[in-house]
Amino acid sequence: MKQPLVSVIVPLYNAAPYIGEALDSIVASTYRPIEVIVMDDGSTDESLSVAQAFATSHPEVKVFHQSNEGVSSARNHAIRESAGEWILPVDADDKISPTYIEHAMEQVADDVRVIGCKAEFFGAKSGEWKLPDFSLDLLARKNMIHISSLFRRIDWTVVGGFCQEDIYREDWDFWISMFETGGRYVRLDEVGLYYRVLPGSRRHTAKAQKRAIVDAMNERHLLFMEKHLGGPLHYMRSWSKFLNRFRRYRQVGDFAFWDLGWIVSRHRNIIRLSEEYAIKQFAKPDLLRGIWYGWFAKSKARRSYEYALRLGEKITPRPIAYREVRVFGILRESWYVCESRRAFSCFNDLIGSPDFPYREAILWKIGEFTAKLHKQGILHRDYSGGNILFNRDGTWIQIIDLNRIKFCKHLSREQRLRNFERLNIDREALVIMAQAYAQAMGEDAIEDAGYIIAHRWHKHVKQGITNL
């Protein structure tokens, strides 16, 4: 049976004295087939030329170069250049044992997500690198998987690769991403990695970034922390489970929030999608807003859920659940879940795309749909390009992001026409929507179009991003 190709990924930055040792240890592997992808990350010493010289006598080694963008970028770039089914990152100043890859590949199974090994320090420090036994609860508090562990290329693709933001513990972040949806970790009972310790290495200097690391882990993996710690990771990480006992939950709808798919948007709010569901994690409110939403007003998640029930499935995706977390009555986190509409497009896809299939018909239907909302007294105060969904020909249209819905007994003509202001699209498209809207409302199309065009959103005009 043909063995799968393993791609060994070596990010390289100013490691000229060590890269030769690292590559020697890799090509000495007893496992075949392998390829070695070296990605020079803008080194200012002789690292690139040393690696290139090594590659001339070792055909399995390929060397690439990029401007200095950081180790995560270098790893991601190298993996994109690779062809292996399995990936093994090895830092340019470390070494692996000859049998590591061979014995690791003997552990491959359908449920195995990551394969690691024992490790030893060398250089400025020697001895065993004592890593705790693996558990998901412990992984939520600390990392116990070194970067030189094997994983499938497809899993790297699904989680979006290594995070290229400056989060200081990109390996810990990556392993949490890998195990968020299950899988098993296997650690070989042998030393397969030799980890070089240098004075001032990232392993030591990153300790000063403790608070930033915790903040980043909570921002990116709060649902994982909720599942395994009962709440967020705290700066006193070992106390996290105890401190989270003071959190109080309210959930409406039977839904396991932490088992949902992959993050697709990280702006002020975080959005995840699976084949069936979409979940919106609202931004953490400041103290005053937390008090307001905790004691006096409905949370955005609750409003979204209740408004969706009121609007019905012909207007918005079916609501599934919402969840709120309070500490001493103060709202700290909230989530809203509805059916996913991944197979459909949103209004933003029409912007700058004059050849979009059925574009004119879709714009006409959106104009009619907007009139339908207004006739029912529904005013979406965030009626923007990312919140209007449609199918391929516009015969099905829905709205999302519902916490700013307003139900009115009467909408003035000015209120109704100003509702188009955030749709930052070309003049011709606005005219088409205005004509459909005016026809449905029994109004003058030229007047409606003129008003809509004249009242572009002031932020779009100020920022110079209007498509008009």
C-alpha positions in Angstrom: 0.0 0.0 0.0 1.4 3.4 -1.0 2.4 5.5 2.0 1.0 9.1 2.2 3.3 12.0 1.4 4.4 13.9 4.5 5.4 17.6 4.0 7.9 18.9 6.6 7.4 22.6 7.0 10.4 24.7 8.1 9.9 28.5 8.7 13.3 30.2 8.5 14.3 33.5 10.0 17.9 34.4 10.8 18.8 30.9 11.8 21.9 30.4 9.6 24.0 28.7 12.3 21.3 26.1 12.9 19.3 25.4 9.7 21.8 22.9 8.5 21.4 20.7 11.6 17.6 20.9 11.3 17.6 19.9 7.7 20.1 17.1 8.3 17.8 15.6 10.9 14.8 15.8 8.6 16.3 14.2 5.5 17.7 11.4 7.8 14.2 10.3 8.5 13.5 6.6 8.0 10.1 7.5 6.5 9.4 8.0 2.8 7.9 9.7 0.9 8.7 13.1 2.4 9.2 16.6 1.1 10.8 19.5 3.0 9.4 23.0 2.3 11.7 25.8 3.7 10.1 29.2 3.8 12.6 32.0 4.4 10.7 34.8 6.2 12.9 37.8 5.1 16.1 36.7 6.9 18.8 39.4 7.1 21.6 36.9 7.7 22.9 34.0 5.5 19.9 31.7 6.3 18.5 31.7 2.8 21.7 31.0 1.0 22.6 28.2 3.5 19.2 26.6 2.9 19.5 27.0 -0.9 22.9 25.3 -0.8 21.5 22.4 1.1 18.7 22.0 -1.4 21.1 21.6 -4.3 22.2 18.2 -3.0 18.9 17.1 -1.5 16.1 17.0 -4.1 13.4 16.5 -1.5 14.1 20.0 -0.1 12.5 23.0 -1.7 13.3 26.6 -0.6 11.0 29.6 -0.9 11.3 33.2 0.2 8.8 35.9 1.4 9.1 39.3 3.0 9.2 39.3 6.8 5.6 38.6 7.9 6.1 36.3 10.9 6.2 32.6 11.7 2.5 31.9 11.2 2.5 33.5 7.7 5.7 31.5 6.8 4.1 28.3 7.9 0.9 29.0 6.1 2.8 30.0 2.9 4.9 26.9 3.1 1.9 24.6 3.5 0.3 26.2 0.5 3.4 25.3 -1.5 3.4 21.8 -0.2 1.6 18.7 -1.6 1.6 16.3 1.4 -1.5 14.8 2.9 0.1 15.1 6.3 2.0 18.1 7.6 4.9 18.3 10.2 6.2 21.8 11.2 9.8 21.8 12.4 11.4 25.1 13.5 14.7 26.0 11.8 16.8 25.6 15.0 15.2 22.3 16.2 15.9 18.7 15.3 13.8 15.6 15.0 14.7 11.9 15.5 15.2 9.6 12.4 12.2 7.4 13.4 9.7 10.1 14.5 7.7 10.4 11.3 7.7 6.7 10.6 6.4 5.8 14.0 3.9 8.7 14.0 2.4 7.5 10.7 1.8 4.1 12.2 -0.7 5.8 14.5 -2.9 7.2 11.7 -6.6 6.5 12.2 -9.8 8.1 11.1 -10.4 9.7 14.6 -6.8 10.8 15.1 -6.5 14.6 14.6 -2.9 15.2 15.8 0.1 13.0 16.4 3.0 14.2 18.7 5.9 12.8 20.7 8.0 13.4 23.7 10.7 16.1 23.5 14.0 17.1 25.0 15.7 20.5 25.4 19.2 21.2 24.1 21.3 24.3 23.8 21.0 26.8 26.7 18.9 24.2 28.6 18.9 20.4 28.6 16.7 17.7 29.9 13.2 16.4 29.3 10.5 18.8 28.2 7.8 17.6 30.6 4.5 18.0 28.9 1.2 17.3 30.8 -1.0 14.5 29.6 -3.5 15.7 27.0 -7.1 16.6 27.9 -9.4 19.1 26.3 -10.2 20.7 29.7 -6.5 21.3 30.2 -5.9 22.5 26.6 -8.4 25.2 27.4 -6.0 26.5 30.1 -2.6 25.7 28.7 -0.8 24.2 25.7 0.7 20.7 26.0 1.3 20.0 22.3 4.6 21.2 20.8 4.5 22.7 17.4 6.4 19.7 15.8 3.3 17.5 15.7 1.7 16.0 12.6 -1.7 16.9 11.4 -3.7 16.4 8.2 -3.5 19.1 5.5 -7.4 19.1 5.1 -7.8 20.0 8.8 -5.3 22.9 8.4 -7.5 24.1 5.5 -10.8 23.8 7.4 -9.6 25.8 10.5 -8.1 28.5 8.3 -4.4 27.8 9.0 -2.3 29.3 11.6 -3.6 32.7 12.9 -1.4 35.5 11.5 -2.5 38.0 14.1 0.1 38.8 16.8 -1.4 36.5 19.5 2.0 35.2 20.8 0.8 31.6 21.2 -0.1 30.7 17.6 0.6 27.0 18.3 -1.8 26.9 21.2 -4.5 28.7 19.2 -4.0 26.3 16.3 -4.4 23.2 18.4 -7.6 24.5 20.0 -9.0 25.2 16.5 -8.1 21.7 15.5 -9.9 20.1 18.5 -12.9 22.3 18.6 -14.9 19.9 16.6 -13.5 16.7 18.1 -10.8 14.2 17.2 -8.1 12.4 19.2 -4.6 13.3 20.1 -1.8 10.6 20.2 1.6 11.2 21.8 4.4 8.7 21.0 6.2 7.2 23.9 9.6 8.2 22.5 11.6 11.4 22.1 11.0 12.6 18.5 11.8 16.3 18.9 14.9 18.1 20.2 14.0 21.7 21.1 16.8 24.2 21.0 16.6 26.8 23.8 18.4 30.1 23.0 18.8 33.1 25.4 15.8 35.4 24.9 13.8 32.8 22.9 10.1 33.3 22.3 9.4 30.5 24.8 10.6 32.9 27.5 9.9 36.4 26.3 6.2 35.5 25.5 5.6 35.1 29.3 5.4 38.9 29.6 2.4 38.8 27.2 0.2 36.7 29.5 -2.8 39.1 29.6 -2.7 39.6 25.8 -2.6 35.8 25.3 -5.6 35.2 27.5 -7.6 38.0 25.8 -6.8 36.5 22.4 -7.8 33.0 23.4 -11.1 34.2 24.8 -11.8 36.3 21.7 -11.1 33.4 19.3 -12.2 30.4 21.3 -14.8 31.5 23.9 -17.2 28.7 23.0 -14.4 26.2 23.6 -13.7 27.8 26.9 -17.4 27.8 27.8 -17.6 24.0 27.2 -14.4 23.0 29.1 -14.1 25.7 31.7 -17.7 26.8 32.3 -16.8 30.3 31.0 -13.8 32.4 29.8 -10.2 31.8 30.5 -9.1 34.1 33.3 -5.7 35.8 33.8 -5.2 33.4 36.8 -5.7 30.5 34.4 -5.8 27.7 37.0 -8.6 29.5 38.8 -10.8 29.7 35.7 -13.2 26.9 36.5 -13.7 28.2 40.1 -14.3 31.8 39.0 -16.7 30.8 36.3 -19.0 29.3 39.0 -20.3 32.8 39.6 -21.6 33.0 36.0 -25.4 32.6 35.5 -26.8 31.3 32.2 -30.0 31.8 30.4 -30.7 29.8 27.3 -33.9 29.6 25.2 -33.9 26.8 22.7 -32.2 23.4 22.8 -28.8 23.9 21.2 -25.2 23.0 22.0 -23.5 26.3 21.2 -20.0 25.0 21.4 -20.5 22.3 18.8 -21.1 24.7 16.0 -18.9 24.9 12.8 -16.2 27.4 11.8 -15.6 31.1 12.3 -16.3 33.0 9.1 -16.2 36.6 10.3 -14.3 38.3 13.1 -15.2 42.0 13.3 -16.9 43.5 16.2 -19.1 40.4 16.4 -18.1 36.8 15.6 -20.1 34.7 13.2 -19.8 31.0 12.8 -21.4 28.7 10.2 -22.1 25.0 9.8 -24.2 23.3 7.1 -27.3 23.8 9.2 -26.8 26.7 11.5 -25.4 30.2 11.9 -24.4 31.6 15.3 -23.7 35.2 16.1 -21.6 36.0 19.2 -22.2 39.6 20.1 -19.3 41.8 21.2 -18.7 41.9 24.9 -20.5 45.0 26.3 -18.6 47.5 28.5 -19.6 47.8 32.1 -22.4 50.4 31.7 -23.9 48.6 28.7 -23.6 45.3 30.6 -25.6 46.8 33.5 -28.2 48.2 31.1 -28.7 44.9 29.2 -28.4 42.8 32.3 -30.9 44.7 34.5 -33.0 47.0 32.4 -33.2 46.0 28.7 -33.3 42.9 26.6 -30.0 41.7 25.2 -29.3 41.9 21.5 -29.4 38.1 21.3 -32.8 38.0 22.9 -34.2 40.7 20.7 -32.9 38.9 17.6 -34.6 35.7 18.7 -37.9 37.3 19.6 -38.0 39.4 16.5 -37.3 36.4 14.3 -40.2 34.6 15.9 -42.4 37.6 15.2 -41.2 38.1 11.6 -41.6 34.5 10.4 -39.5 32.4 8.0 -40.7 34.3 4.9 -38.7 37.3 6.2 -35.8 35.9 8.2 -34.1 32.5 8.8 -35.8 30.4 11.4 -34.6 31.1 14.9 -33.1 28.2 16.9 -31.9 29.6 20.2 -30.3 32.4 22.1 -28.0 32.3 25.2 -27.0 35.0 27.7 -24.3 35.0 30.4 -24.5 37.3 33.5 -22.1 37.8 36.4 -23.8 39.4 39.4 -26.6 40.4 37.0 -24.3 42.2 34.5 -24.5 40.9 31.0 -21.1 39.6 29.8 -21.8 37.5 26.7 -24.7 36.6 24.4 -25.3 34.5 21.3 -28.0 34.0 18.8 -28.5 31.0 16.5 -30.7 30.6 13.4 -30.8 28.4 10.4 -27.8 28.8 8.1 -28.2 30.1 4.5 -24.7 29.3 3.3 -25.8 28.4 -0.2 -27.2 31.8 -0.9 -25.7 35.2 -1.6 -25.9 38.6 0.1 -26.5 42.1 -1.2 -22.8 42.9 -1.0 -22.2 40.3 -3.8 -24.0 42.6 -6.2 -21.8 45.6 -5.4 -19.3 46.2 -8.2 -20.5 43.1 -10.1 -22.5 44.3 -13.1 -22.4 40.8 -14.6 -23.8 39.1 -11.6 -26.3 36.4 -12.8 -29.9 37.7 -12.7 -28.7 41.0 -11.2 -31.5 43.2 -12.5 -34.2 40.7 -11.5 -32.7 40.3 -8.0 -32.5 44.1 -7.5 -36.1 44.4 -8.5 -37.1 41.6 -6.0 -35.2 43.4 -3.3 -37.1 46.6 -4.0 -40.4 44.7 -3.7 -39.2 42.9 -0.6 -38.3 46.2 1.1 -41.8 47.5 0.3 -43.3 44.4 1.8 -41.4 45.1 5.1 -42.5 48.7 5.2 -46.2 47.8 4.5 -46.0 45.6 7.6 -44.5 48.4 9.7 -41.0 46.7 9.8 -38.0 49.0 9.8 -34.6 47.4 9.8 -32.3 50.1 11.1 -29.2 48.2 9.9 -30.5 47.5 6.4 -27.0 47.1 4.9 -25.4 44.9 2.3 -24.4 42.0 4.6 -27.9 41.7 6.1 -29.9 41.0 2.9 -29.8 37.4 1.7 -31.2 36.0 -1.6 -31.1 32.8 -3.7 -29.7 32.5 -7.2 -32.5 34.3 -9.0 -34.0 36.5 -6.3 -37.2 34.5 -5.8 -36.3 34.0 -2.2 -35.1 37.0 0.0 -34.5 37.2 3.7 -33.0 39.6 6.3 -30.6 38.8 9.2 -29.0 40.7 12.1 -32.3 41.5 13.7 -31.5 43.2 17.0 -32.1 46.7 15.4 -35.6 45.9 14.0 -38.3 48.4 14.9 -42.0 47.7 14.6 -44.0 50.9 13.7 -47.7 51.6 13.3 -46.8 54.2 10.7 -43.7 54.8 8.6 -43.3 58.2 7.0 -42.2 58.3 3.4 -38.9 59.9 4.5 -38.3 57.0 7.0 -39.0 54.4 4.3 -36.8 55.9 1.6 -34.0 56.6 4.0 -34.0 52.9 4.8 -32.0 52.4 1.5 -29.2 54.7 2.5 -26.7 51.9 3.6 -27.0 50.0 0.4 -23.8 51.3 -1.1 -24.3 50.3 -4.7 -24.2 52.0 -8.1 -26.9 54.5 -9.3 -28.4 52.2 -11.9 -29.0 49.5 -9.2 -30.7 52.0 -6.9 -32.9 53.2 -9.7 -34.1 49.6 -10.4 -34.8 49.0 -6.7 -36.6 52.4 -6.4 -38.8 51.6 -9.4 -39.8 48.2 -7.9 -40.4 49.8 -4.5 -42.4 52.7 -5.9 -44.6 50.3 -8.0 -45.3 48.2 -4.9 -46.1 51.2 -2.8 -48.1 53.1 -5.4 -45.6 56.0 -5.5 -43.8 58.0 -8.1 -40.7 56.1 -9.2 -38.7 59.1 -10.3 -39.2 60.9 -7.0 -38.4 57.9 -5.0 -35.2 57.2 -7.0 -34.1 60.8 -6.7 -34.6 60.8 -2.9 -32.8 57.5 -2.4 -29.8 58.7 -4.5 -29.6 62.1 -2.8 -29.6 60.6 0.7 -26.6 58.3 0.6 -25.3 57.3 4.0 -23.1 60.1 5.4 -20.4 57.6 6.5 -20.1 56.2 3.0 -19.8 59.7 1.5 -17.4 60.9 4.2 -15.1 57.9 3.8 -15.2 58.2 0.0 -16.4 54.6 -0.5 -19.7 55.3 -2.2 -20.3 53.5 -5.4 -22.3 56.3 -6.8 
